[in-house]
Amino acid sequence: MQEINEKRPPVTYELIKTCGQTGARLGILHTPHGDIETPAYMCVGTQATVKAILPKDLKEIGAGVVLSNTYHLYLRPGHELVKKAGGLHEFSQWHGPMLTDSGGFQVFSLAAMNKIKEDGVEFHSHIDGSRHFFTPEKVMEIEEALGADIAMAFDECAPAGCSYDYTVKAMDRTHRWAERCRSAHTREDQALFGIIQGGMFGDLRIESTKALTAMDFPGYGIGGLSVGEPKPVMYEMLDTIRPYLPENKPHYLMGVGSPDCLVEGAMRGIDMFDCVMQTRTARNALAMTFDGKKSLKQVGYREDFTPIEEGCDCYACRHFTKAYIRHLIKADEILAAQLLTIHNLRFTYRLMEGIRQAIREDRLMDYRNELMLRGTFN
């Protein structure tokens, strides 16, 4: 009898259990560069670096996945250079799992510089004004050169508040581009995820989910949310598509990472999140804590010789005080951003640990309520 040799997909999702209170999912995402416990927050390293923190420090605080930006890395330093360097892992010296977005969000966020066509997107560089053209095939070429474990399909993100007719056109184009990405993607050690669109219209979200899942991607991003709509609308869209998402594939809510959205998203079956909030707020002197945000610029912290957050095990909280960090902020020292970045990311990983433990104990709703009462979401 001939032995059948089936290749294992590069990225697979293993469902461990669901929460009895909410149906939230506890799982493991297996990738070529390591396993990730889910639900997971992915820190953003737009330029192949997470701002103000070293890779070794990311590892120490429990980072699982780093997300980098295809659009920005294409413009600078260029995907061919990254490929020559051995790919993103070698180039950036982050040897854990990595994900690259497709540049689709930049089509939305830099709309004044872009022109969307059926073949792709014509855009002008925000760096030097040079003209470029992204097609699904070109984006696959770039993402394969970058070499992340997970690549995202090229999509069109319709802005919040746009008409139903425009949202249909953007969604249909996203589906056609997803097919083209599938056909162009050839790298066997890299998984390609599709992206669900459909704006703020429930029927379109269902249609997009069905269309993308029929293409049998190994994972699914949920795009076009957190683009200006109220949070209850985002939650409504997640509730709407949840019954149509496959249980054996990861569900990734793109561009979302505030503490309340991490908990609410997990309650709605989301496995992966990403957001720049943690590092951006750090560079603006804001500390994220389980008692809410704290602006360490405030004069009240001038003689506060306690850590950013009691009970936090991050390097910043183990060694420094609010008074010292406030001094660094007022003196415009780079170390302030470094310490607050370490703390904000570690806070978020501790929050995710709490979410996963609550799922294990079938009490995620209770955990959400405890955090609300404590002021974590403020």
C-alpha positions as CSV (number, residue, x, y, z in Angstrom):
1,M,0.0,0.0,0.0
2,Q,1.4,3.4,-1.0
3,E,2.1,5.7,1.9
4,I,0.3,9.1,1.5
5,N,2.5,12.0,2.4
6,E,0.4,15.0,3.2
7,K,2.1,18.3,3.9
8,R,1.1,20.1,7.0
9,P,0.0,23.7,6.4
10,P,2.6,26.2,7.7
11,V,0.1,27.8,10.2
12,T,-2.6,25.8,11.9
13,Y,-5.1,26.6,14.7
14,E,-5.8,24.2,17.6
15,L,-8.9,24.9,19.6
16,I,-8.4,23.9,23.3
17,K,-11.7,24.9,24.8
18,T,-14.5,27.4,24.7
19,C,-15.8,29.5,27.6
20,G,-19.0,28.2,29.1
21,Q,-20.2,31.8,29.8
22,T,-19.4,33.4,26.5
23,G,-18.2,30.9,23.9
24,A,-14.8,32.7,23.9
25,R,-12.0,30.5,22.4
26,L,-8.8,29.3,24.0
27,G,-6.4,27.9,21.5
28,I,-2.9,27.6,20.1
29,L,-1.7,29.0,16.8
30,H,1.1,26.8,15.4
31,T,3.6,28.7,13.2
32,P,7.0,27.9,11.7
33,H,8.6,30.2,14.3
34,G,6.8,29.1,17.4
35,D,3.4,28.5,19.0
36,I,1.1,31.3,20.1
37,E,-1.5,31.0,22.9
38,T,-4.7,32.6,21.9
39,P,-6.5,35.0,22.3
40,A,-3.3,36.9,21.6
41,Y,-2.4,40.5,21.2
42,M,0.2,41.2,18.5
43,C,2.4,44.2,18.9
44,V,3.0,46.4,15.9
45,G,6.5,46.9,14.3
46,T,5.6,49.0,11.3
47,Q,9.1,49.5,10.1
48,A,10.4,46.0,11.1
49,T,10.8,47.3,14.7
50,V,8.5,47.8,17.6
51,K,9.2,51.4,18.5
52,A,11.4,52.1,21.6
53,I,12.0,48.4,22.6
54,L,14.6,45.8,21.8
55,P,13.7,42.4,20.5
56,K,15.2,40.8,23.6
57,D,12.9,42.9,25.8
58,L,9.9,41.9,23.7
59,K,10.8,38.3,24.4
60,E,11.2,38.9,28.1
61,I,7.8,40.6,28.5
62,G,6.0,37.7,26.7
63,A,5.5,39.0,23.1
64,G,4.2,36.3,20.8
65,V,3.8,37.9,17.4
66,V,5.2,41.0,15.8
67,L,3.3,42.6,12.9
68,S,5.1,44.6,10.2
69,N,3.8,46.8,7.4
70,T,4.1,45.8,3.8
71,Y,3.4,49.3,2.4
72,H,6.1,51.0,4.5
73,L,8.7,48.3,4.1
74,Y,8.2,48.3,0.3
75,L,8.9,52.0,0.2
76,R,11.8,51.8,2.7
77,P,14.1,49.9,2.7
78,G,12.5,47.8,-0.1
79,H,11.4,44.2,0.0
80,E,14.3,43.0,-2.2
81,L,16.8,44.3,0.4
82,V,14.9,42.6,3.2
83,K,15.0,39.4,1.1
84,K,18.8,39.7,0.6
85,A,19.2,40.1,4.4
86,G,17.5,36.7,4.9
87,G,13.9,37.9,5.4
88,L,12.2,39.9,8.2
89,H,13.2,37.6,11.0
90,E,16.9,37.8,10.2
91,F,16.8,41.5,9.2
92,S,15.0,42.6,12.4
93,Q,16.5,39.9,14.7
94,W,13.0,39.0,16.0
95,H,12.9,35.2,15.7
96,G,9.4,34.6,16.9
97,P,6.3,34.5,14.7
98,M,5.7,37.5,12.4
99,L,2.7,38.7,10.3
100,T,2.7,41.3,7.5
101,D,-0.4,43.2,6.5
102,S,-1.0,43.8,2.9
103,G,-1.1,47.6,2.6
104,G,-4.8,47.6,2.1
105,F,-5.4,49.8,5.2
106,Q,-3.0,52.4,3.7
107,V,-5.3,52.5,0.7
108,F,-7.9,53.7,3.2
109,S,-5.8,55.8,5.5
110,L,-3.9,57.6,2.7
111,A,-6.9,58.0,0.4
112,A,-5.9,61.4,-0.8
113,M,-2.7,60.0,-2.3
114,N,-4.3,56.9,-3.8
115,K,-6.4,56.0,-6.8
116,I,-8.2,52.6,-6.6
117,K,-8.7,50.7,-9.9
118,E,-9.8,47.2,-10.7
119,D,-6.3,46.0,-11.4
120,G,-4.9,47.5,-8.2
121,V,-4.1,50.8,-6.4
122,E,-2.0,53.6,-7.8
123,F,-0.4,55.7,-5.0
124,H,2.2,58.3,-4.3
125,S,4.9,57.7,-1.7
126,H,4.4,59.7,1.4
127,I,8.2,59.9,1.6
128,D,9.2,61.4,-1.7
129,G,6.1,61.6,-3.8
130,S,7.2,58.9,-6.3
131,R,4.4,57.0,-8.0
132,H,3.8,53.3,-7.4
133,F,1.1,50.7,-8.3
134,F,0.1,47.8,-6.0
135,T,-1.7,44.8,-7.5
136,P,-2.7,41.7,-5.6
137,E,0.1,39.9,-7.4
138,K,2.7,42.6,-6.5
139,V,1.6,42.5,-2.9
140,M,2.1,38.7,-2.8
141,E,5.6,39.2,-4.3
142,I,6.5,41.7,-1.6
143,E,5.1,39.7,1.3
144,E,6.8,36.5,0.1
145,A,10.1,38.4,-0.1
146,L,9.5,39.7,3.5
147,G,9.0,36.2,4.6
148,A,6.7,36.5,7.6
149,D,4.9,33.4,8.9
150,I,1.5,35.0,8.0
151,A,0.8,37.2,5.0
152,M,-2.5,39.1,4.6
153,A,-4.4,39.3,1.3
154,F,-4.7,42.6,-0.5
155,D,-8.1,44.2,0.3
156,E,-10.0,47.5,0.0
157,C,-11.1,48.9,3.4
158,A,-14.3,50.9,2.9
159,P,-14.4,53.9,5.4
160,A,-17.0,54.2,8.1
161,G,-20.1,56.1,6.9
162,C,-19.7,55.3,3.2
163,S,-22.8,54.3,1.2
164,Y,-24.2,50.8,0.8
165,D,-23.4,50.8,-2.9
166,Y,-19.8,51.8,-2.4
167,T,-19.4,49.2,0.3
168,V,-20.7,46.5,-2.1
169,K,-18.2,47.6,-4.7
170,A,-15.3,47.6,-2.3
171,M,-16.3,44.2,-0.8
172,D,-16.7,42.6,-4.3
173,R,-13.3,44.0,-5.3
174,T,-11.8,42.6,-2.1
175,H,-13.2,39.1,-3.0
176,R,-11.7,39.3,-6.5
177,W,-8.4,40.4,-5.1
178,A,-8.4,37.6,-2.6
179,E,-8.8,35.1,-5.4
180,R,-5.9,36.7,-7.2
181,C,-3.8,36.7,-4.1
182,R,-4.5,33.0,-3.6
183,S,-3.4,32.2,-7.2
184,A,-0.2,34.3,-6.9
185,H,0.9,33.1,-3.5
186,T,3.4,30.2,-3.7
187,R,5.5,30.3,-0.6
188,E,4.9,27.0,1.2
189,D,6.3,28.1,4.6
190,Q,4.0,31.1,4.8
191,A,0.2,31.1,5.4
192,L,-2.0,33.5,3.5
193,F,-5.1,34.9,5.4
194,G,-8.1,36.3,3.7
195,I,-9.8,39.5,4.9
196,I,-13.5,39.9,5.5
197,Q,-15.0,43.3,4.6
198,G,-18.6,44.6,4.3
199,G,-18.5,47.9,6.2
200,M,-21.2,48.4,8.8
201,F,-23.8,46.4,7.0
202,G,-24.7,43.1,8.5
203,D,-25.9,41.4,5.3
204,L,-22.7,42.4,3.5
205,R,-20.5,41.1,6.4
206,I,-22.3,37.8,6.2
207,E,-21.9,37.7,2.4
208,S,-18.2,38.5,2.7
209,T,-17.6,35.9,5.4
210,K,-19.2,33.2,3.3
211,A,-17.3,34.2,0.2
212,L,-13.9,34.2,2.0
213,T,-14.5,31.0,3.9
214,A,-15.5,29.3,0.6
215,M,-11.9,30.1,-0.6
216,D,-10.6,28.0,2.3
217,F,-7.9,30.3,3.7
218,P,-6.0,29.0,6.7
219,G,-7.1,32.1,8.7
220,Y,-9.4,35.1,8.4
221,G,-8.8,38.7,9.2
222,I,-11.8,40.9,9.9
223,G,-11.0,44.3,8.4
224,G,-12.8,47.6,8.1
225,L,-13.7,47.8,11.8
226,S,-12.3,50.3,14.3
227,V,-12.3,52.9,11.4
228,G,-14.4,55.5,13.2
229,E,-17.6,53.6,13.9
230,P,-19.0,53.5,17.5
231,K,-17.7,50.4,19.4
232,P,-21.3,48.9,19.8
233,V,-21.5,48.8,16.0
234,M,-18.2,46.9,15.8
235,Y,-19.5,44.4,18.4
236,E,-22.7,44.1,16.4
237,M,-20.8,43.2,13.3
238,L,-18.7,40.6,15.2
239,D,-21.8,39.1,16.6
240,T,-23.3,39.0,13.1
241,I,-20.5,37.1,11.4
242,R,-19.5,34.8,14.3
243,P,-21.8,31.9,13.4
244,Y,-20.3,31.9,9.9
245,L,-16.6,31.7,10.9
246,P,-15.0,28.3,10.8
247,E,-14.2,26.9,14.3
248,N,-10.9,25.3,13.1
249,K,-9.4,28.5,11.7
250,P,-8.1,31.6,13.6
251,H,-10.2,34.8,13.7
252,Y,-8.2,38.0,13.6
253,L,-9.7,41.4,14.4
254,M,-7.5,43.9,12.6
255,G,-6.3,47.2,14.1
256,V,-8.1,46.7,17.5
257,G,-6.3,46.6,20.9
258,S,-7.8,48.8,23.6
259,P,-8.4,46.9,26.8
260,D,-12.2,46.9,26.5
261,C,-12.1,45.8,22.9
262,L,-9.6,43.0,23.7
263,V,-12.1,41.5,26.3
264,E,-15.2,42.2,24.2
265,G,-13.5,40.8,21.1
266,A,-12.4,37.6,22.9
267,M,-16.0,37.2,24.1
268,R,-17.1,37.2,20.5
269,G,-14.7,34.5,19.4
270,I,-11.7,36.6,18.3
271,D,-8.3,34.9,18.6
272,M,-5.9,37.6,17.3
273,F,-5.7,41.4,17.8
274,D,-3.2,44.1,16.8
275,C,-3.0,47.8,17.7
276,V,-0.4,50.6,17.9
277,M,-2.1,52.1,21.0
278,Q,0.2,50.5,23.5
279,T,3.4,52.0,22.0
280,R,1.9,55.2,20.8
281,T,0.5,56.1,24.2
282,A,3.8,55.3,25.8
283,R,5.5,57.9,23.6
284,N,2.9,60.3,24.8
285,A,3.6,59.8,28.5
286,L,0.5,57.6,29.1
287,A,0.8,54.4,31.2
288,M,-1.8,51.7,30.8
289,T,-2.8,50.0,34.1
290,F,-5.5,47.9,35.5
291,D,-6.8,51.1,37.2
292,G,-7.0,52.9,33.9
293,K,-4.6,55.2,32.0
294,K,-2.2,57.5,33.9
295,S,-0.6,60.6,32.4
296,L,2.9,60.6,34.1
297,K,3.3,64.2,33.0
298,Q,1.1,65.3,35.8
299,V,2.7,67.3,38.6
300,G,1.1,64.9,41.2
301,Y,3.7,62.3,40.3
302,R,6.7,64.6,40.9
303,E,7.4,63.0,44.3
304,D,5.6,59.7,43.8
305,F,8.3,57.1,44.5
306,T,6.1,54.1,43.7
307,P,6.2,52.0,40.5
308,I,3.9,52.7,37.6
309,E,1.7,49.9,38.8
310,E,1.9,47.9,42.0
311,G,2.1,44.2,41.2
312,C,3.4,44.6,37.7
313,D,6.4,42.4,36.9
314,C,7.8,44.5,34.0
315,Y,11.4,45.9,34.1
316,A,10.1,49.4,34.4
317,C,8.0,48.7,37.5
318,R,10.6,46.5,39.1
319,H,13.3,49.2,39.0
320,F,11.9,52.7,38.6
321,T,9.4,55.1,40.1
322,K,6.7,57.4,38.7
323,A,8.8,60.3,39.9
324,Y,11.8,59.2,37.9
325,I,9.9,58.5,34.8
326,R,8.1,61.8,35.1
327,H,11.6,63.4,35.3
328,L,12.6,61.7,32.1
329,I,9.5,62.9,30.4
330,K,10.0,66.5,31.5
331,A,13.7,66.3,30.4
332,D,12.6,64.8,27.0
333,E,14.8,61.7,27.6
334,I,14.3,58.7,25.2
335,L,14.4,56.4,28.2
336,A,10.9,57.6,29.2
337,A,9.4,56.2,26.0
338,Q,11.4,52.9,26.4
339,L,10.2,52.3,30.0
340,L,6.6,53.2,29.3
341,T,6.6,51.0,26.1
342,I,7.9,48.0,28.1
343,H,5.2,48.6,30.8
344,N,2.3,49.2,28.4
345,L,3.1,46.1,26.4
346,R,3.6,44.0,29.5
347,F,0.3,45.3,30.9
348,T,-1.4,44.1,27.7
349,Y,0.2,40.7,27.8
350,R,-0.9,40.4,31.5
351,L,-4.4,41.3,30.4
352,M,-4.4,38.6,27.7
353,E,-3.1,36.1,30.3
354,G,-6.1,37.1,32.5
355,I,-8.5,36.6,29.6
356,R,-7.1,33.2,28.8
357,Q,-7.2,32.1,32.4
358,A,-10.8,33.3,32.6
359,I,-11.7,31.2,29.6
360,R,-10.1,28.2,31.2
361,E,-12.3,28.8,34.3
362,D,-15.5,29.6,32.3
363,R,-15.7,33.0,33.8
364,L,-14.8,35.5,31.1
365,M,-18.0,37.5,31.6
366,D,-17.2,37.8,35.3
367,Y,-13.6,38.9,34.5
368,R,-15.0,41.6,32.2
369,N,-17.2,42.9,34.9
370,E,-14.4,42.9,37.5
371,L,-12.2,45.0,35.1
372,M,-15.1,47.4,34.4
373,L,-15.6,48.0,38.1
374,R,-11.9,48.5,38.7
375,G,-11.7,51.1,35.9
376,T,-9.4,49.2,33.6
377,F,-11.3,50.4,30.5
378,N,-11.1,54.1,31.5
